[in-house]
Amino acid sequence: MECASCDAGIDHCHGTLVVHPDGGFAGCTDPACEDGDRVRHALIVDCRGVGGGCGCATGPRKTLLRQAS
């Protein structure tokens, strides 16, 4: 399977961006990702949706914020 964004030369990441509720921190699951910009990531999840949760999160669990097609 080929990535259409790779073939088109579009700057993007294949990892998942994990966003924390404080709004100031996001990390990517791809260790090679150096830019946590939301527009580069097709999959973005709230940290409360990560298996086992996140120590910084409180409140209801949200699993998916946005998925690009």
N, C-alpha and C positions, 0 to 999 in steps of 0.2 A: 504494500500500500504506500502510495506517495502522498506527501503533504503538499497541497495546492499552494499554501503560503510560501513554503520553501521553494517550490518550482517558480513562483512569481517573484521571488526575491524580496518578499515582504518581511520587515523586521517583526519577529514574533517569538514566543516561547512555547515549548511543548509541556512545560510544567503547570502546576496548579498554584495560583496565588492564594495564600491563606491570609485573610484580613482579620485584624484584631479590633474589638469594639471601640477602643480609644481613638480610632481613626488615624493614628499617627504611625502605625507600624504594620507592615505587611511583609511576608516572607514567601519565597517560592520553593516548591518541592524539588525543582531542578537545581542541583548544586552549581551548574555552570551558568545559571541566570544571574546577571549582574544588574538588571534593571527591573525594579518592582512596579513599573508603570502598568496600570490596569489595562490600557489599550493593547499591550503586547500579549496578554493572556486570554485564551479562549475560555478557560475555566477559572472561576473565582469562587471561593467558599469562605464562609464565616468560620472563625477558629473553633466555635462551638460545635461545628459539624465534623471536626476531625475526630477519628476514633479515640476514645478516652477523654475527649474534651480538651480544654485548655485552662490552665490555672488563672488566666486573666479574665476569663469570661464568666458572666453571671447572667441570669435571666433565661428566657426561653431559647431553645435550640433552633438554629436556622442552618439548613444544610447546603442550600444553593442560592447564591445571590444573582448570578448571571452566567449564562452559557451562550457563547456566540455560535452561530451556525456556520 
